[in-house]
Amino acid sequence: MQKYGVTHRLATPYHPQTSGQVEVSNRGLKRILERTVGENRASWSDKLDDALWAFRTAYKTPIGCTPYKLVYEKACHLPIELEHKAYWAFKYANFDLKTAGDHRKVQINELNELRDQAYENS
């Protein structure tokens, strides 16, 4: 690189420690762990997966999205969001649980009959 007069300088993408980004991320993760673990600090390893998930799915202003979206290039659908959407669709269709259950039982019985017919014809 000296041959071409290029000087190599470490920047944030190459060396995150120089800008303090690692410390900022670790501080945020530590804050989440402190709040979830509480007084009993012995169980921090049990809560680590949940803390990492919360950290990775939280919106970060500097990057303008969640770390999850940055890595996977799509939004993360949290289980509670899916449950809410399913409940909304269920409510929107004006189904009650008994009617939906009866309808599903009929579908399963029809599927069993089709399977039996296919077995007999083979």
Secondary structure, 3 states (H helix, E strand, C coil): CHHHCCCCCCCCCCCHHHCCHHHHHHHHHHHHHHHHHCCCHHHHHHHHHHHHHHHHHCCECCCCECHHHHHHCCCCCCHHHHHHHHHHHHHHCCCCHHHHHHHHHHHHHHHHHHHHHHHHHC
